[in-house]
Amino acid sequence: MYRDYLIDFNRKRSILALSAALIGAVFYVISICGGIIMFTEERITFKLFRYFTIISGIYGLVVTIMLIPFAINGLINKRFTYNRWMALLHYSTAICTSVVFVFALCFISFYDPILAFGGYNFNLHFICPMMIMIAFLLVASQNYLTIRDSLICILPIILYSLVYFYNVVIINNWEDLYNFNTYLPFYISMPLIYLFVFLIGDGLRRINNFKNRFLLKHLTRTWNDDIDEVSIKIDIYGLGQYIGLHGESNSINMNFDVLDALSKYYDVDLGELVMAYSKGVVDGTAEKSHKPADKKA
């Protein structure tokens, strides 16, 4: 285990995640605004919001903007992570945009490639989903997703499908934009769509959980088996000191899962590692502000 490695842990991942979030946000704004302007010229503005591509795009834009502060904080703390509620939002957005991408690739492109990946749809059907997926795969979060999480996170799609069903079948107010009632009756096509969505969500859930296990395993592979307990504490203290020296006081967090993995791997008391890290943060913060650290800290 080397302190420099801990300090640089996931720095590149944070940079890539921030870049993906910024690119995704820019392309979302361009495509959504461009689509609104285009449809306004045709005087059918509201029709634009009947498309799940646009609705999921707005949803994706909001979540992508919310990701940016977490990615910036990841650059400060050398680790891009977030809490559980943000993980579920990101997961839900990843499902929605992946459904858009897969549907465009596997269905729309066969009868109308231009509609699938032409004009603004290239951004909404390809670029933006890829940016959300890249950020999703770069998060160093220990939020292991469950099947229950998958069912919760596909609720936006289910809600849209019910609104779609009501307007297309019940009151016949919308045209059948996606031909869900054209080739098959709704009572067959809707369950198939739900199965299709669940399989995509479950696949993303499995990828996320595998990624988390892989990151932890990759982290432990970098640690030397013959390192002594004192050296571990010194490295953890050095990590905390670096974070305290270079981070902002209102954005410093503790990589508790890393400390927990260290504790189990080397059979070191977790409380002592937490104290070493905290002492390092206090000393680093004091050094930054040119004030003597509290010796009792």
Residue pairs with C-beta under 8 A, 6 or more apart in sequence:
1 222
1 223
1 224
1 227
1 231
1 232
1 235
1 262
2 222
2 235
3 234
3 235
3 238
3 239
5 222
6 235
6 236
6 238
6 239
6 258
7 78
7 238
7 239
7 242
8 78
9 78
9 79
9 140
9 219
9 255
9 258
10 74
10 78
10 79
10 80
10 140
11 75
11 78
13 74
13 80
13 138
13 140
14 71
14 74
14 75
14 78
14 79
14 80
14 138
15 75
16 134
16 138
17 67
17 71
17 74
17 80
17 134
17 135
17 138
17 139
18 68
18 71
18 72
18 74
18 75
18 80
20 131
20 132
20 134
20 135
20 138
21 64
21 65
21 67
21 68
21 71
21 131
21 135
22 68
23 127
23 131
24 60
24 61
24 64
24 127
24 128
24 131
24 132
24 135
25 61
25 64
25 65
25 68
27 123
27 127
27 128
27 131
28 57
28 58
28 60
28 61
28 64
28 123
28 124
28 128
29 61
30 120
30 123
31 57
31 120
31 121
31 123
31 124
31 128
32 54
32 57
32 58
32 61
32 124
34 120
35 48
35 54
35 120
36 45
36 48
38 120
39 45
39 47
39 48
48 54
49 55
50 167
50 174
50 177
51 177
52 96
52 99
52 100
52 157
52 160
52 164
52 178
53 100
53 121
53 124
53 125
54 124
55 160
56 93
56 96
56 97
56 99
56 100
56 156
57 124
57 128
59 92
59 93
59 96
59 156
60 93
60 96
60 97
60 128
60 129
60 132
63 89
63 90
63 92
63 93
63 132
64 93
64 131
64 132
64 135
66 86
66 89
67 82
67 86
67 90
67 135
70 80
70 81
70 82
70 86
71 80
71 135
73 80
73 251
73 253
74 80
74 81
74 140
76 243
76 246
76 247
76 248
76 251
77 243
77 247
77 251
77 252
77 253
77 255
78 243
79 140
79 255
80 138
80 139
80 140
81 139
81 140
81 141
81 142
81 253
81 255
82 90
82 139
82 141
83 143
84 143
87 139
87 141
87 143
87 145
88 149
88 152
88 153
90 132
90 135
90 136
90 139
91 136
91 145
91 149
91 153
91 201
91 204
91 205
91 208
92 152
92 153
92 154
92 155
92 156
93 132
94 132
94 133
94 136
94 204
95 150
95 153
95 154
95 157
95 197
95 200
95 201
95 204
96 156
96 157
97 128
97 129
97 132
97 133
98 129
98 133
98 200
98 204
99 157
99 196
99 197
99 200
100 124
100 125
100 129
101 125
101 126
101 129
101 130
102 200
104 116
104 117
104 121
104 125
104 126
105 116
105 125
108 115
108 116
109 116
109 117
115 121
116 125
117 125
117 126
136 204
136 208
137 207
137 211
140 215
141 212
142 212
142 216
142 257
143 208
143 212
144 208
144 209
144 212
145 205
145 208
145 209
146 205
147 202
147 205
149 205
150 198
150 201
150 202
150 205
151 198
153 201
154 194
154 197
154 198
154 201
157 197
158 194
161 190
161 193
161 194
164 174
164 177
164 178
164 180
165 186
165 190
167 173
167 174
168 174
168 175
168 176
168 180
168 181
169 181
169 186
176 182
180 186
180 189
180 190
180 193
181 189
183 189
184 192
216 257
216 261
219 258
219 261
220 261
220 265
223 262
223 265
223 266
227 266
229 266
229 268
232 262
232 266
232 268
232 273
233 268
233 272
233 273
233 276
234 276
236 259
236 262
236 273
236 276
236 277
236 280
237 276
237 277
237 279
237 280
237 283
238 280
239 277
239 280
240 276
240 277
240 278
240 279
240 280
240 281
240 282
240 283
240 284
241 280
241 281
241 283
241 284
241 287
242 280
242 284
243 252
243 280
243 281
243 284
244 252
244 280
244 281
244 282
244 283
244 284
244 285
244 286
244 287
244 288
245 284
245 285
245 287
245 288
246 284
246 288
249 285
252 281
252 285
254 274
254 277
254 278
256 274
259 270
259 273
259 274
259 277
260 270
262 268
262 273
263 269
263 270
263 273
278 297
279 297
282 293
282 294
282 297
283 293
283 297
286 292
286 293
286 294
287 293
